[in-house]
Amino acid sequence: MTDTRNQVVVVTGASGGIGRAVARAFGARHARVALLARGEKGLKAAADDIRAAGGTALALPTDVADVEQVDAAADRVEEELGPIDVWVNVAFTSVFARFADIRPEEFRRVTEVSYLGYVYGTMAALDRMKPRDHGTVVQVGSALAYRGIPLQTAYCGAKHAVQGFHESLRCELLSERSKVRVTMVQMPAVNTPQFSWVLSRLPHHAQPVPPIYQPEVAARAVLYAADHPRRREYWVGGSTVGTLIANAVAPGVLDRYLADTGLRSQQTAHPKPADQPANLWHPADGPRGHDFGAHGEFDAKSSPRSLQLWASQHHGLLAAGGSALAATALALWRRTRS
């Protein structure tokens, strides 16, 4: 097992949600964590979290859609913290609306942040990792990287793009016999602040599609993937597994099901707040905003654990156990027949 103390880790989107929980979890392992995001209030609070957990923090205000800013941030990390061991791409933005209600410049901005931000982050990481033949890039994905849903055309398009990019890059690194690893973690619905700050044109308050998991579940999955990056991807949550299997077996049926239920399941019964911020162009925790933290508004509906995540991480053990049970059952059956 690799010694994880004093690892140098970069987390994009570290000011809130999954990124915030991931950064805090690395801090608890005494890592040196660089935090990339736009909002300075969230970055400062995230840095305080890491230091309180026992780690070292470097907050770097960065728009991941700007390749020069990302590359400059990577230079700062290596100058102040040391060679980057792990780079975690989390940062994203989105628009909750029907496709017809999304403006071209909004769709472009979502793509630049939620897809190209991953590309630029990966470029910065590999430029520094490949000469050393060491390092890991973790792409935080979603079940929506495989299965599009209504009201999220921009986000689903970006996640599908990240999935294709990840697969192509992984093949290239394998062909080069590189020791640099890339892996992807496909997330379920997570209780993050995005539902309170994403640009929304829905009549009611946006919500994740149940079942909902806490950000710490996602963070544990990311840390495990960073420690075990040979797997091409990890699935988190039973809902992710069910969605991807259903989409592989009967995608047309799932299209119709989502057409009937997808709009309603992504909204609460409460009207959207008139003063809800939108972080598409400017951070929600800007001068007039506040630190949103890791959790959203759905703590009461969210699970702090995932049995499926444990199963995904221990599939070899489960397979061995299943084989042993099958062999025992066969022996008992033969004994009853003799």
Buried (B, 14 or more C-beta within 10 A) or exposed (E): EEEBEBBBBBBBBBBBBBBBBBBBBBBBBBBBBBBBBBBBBBBBBBBBBBEEBEBBBBBBBBBBBBBEBBBBBBEBBBEEBEEBBBBBBBBBBBBBBEEEEBEEEBBEBBBBBBBBBBBBBBBBBBEBBBEEEBBBBBBBBBBBBBBBBBBBBBBBBBBBBBBEBBEEBBEEBEEEEBEBBBBBBBBBBBBBBBBBBBBBBBEBBBBBBBBBBBBBBBBBBBBBBBBBBEBBBBBBBBBBBBBBEBBEEEEEEBBEEBEEEBBEBBBBEEEBEEEBBBBBEBBBBBEEBEBBBBBBBBEEEBBEEBEBBBBBBEEEEEEEEEEEEEEEEEEEEEEEEE
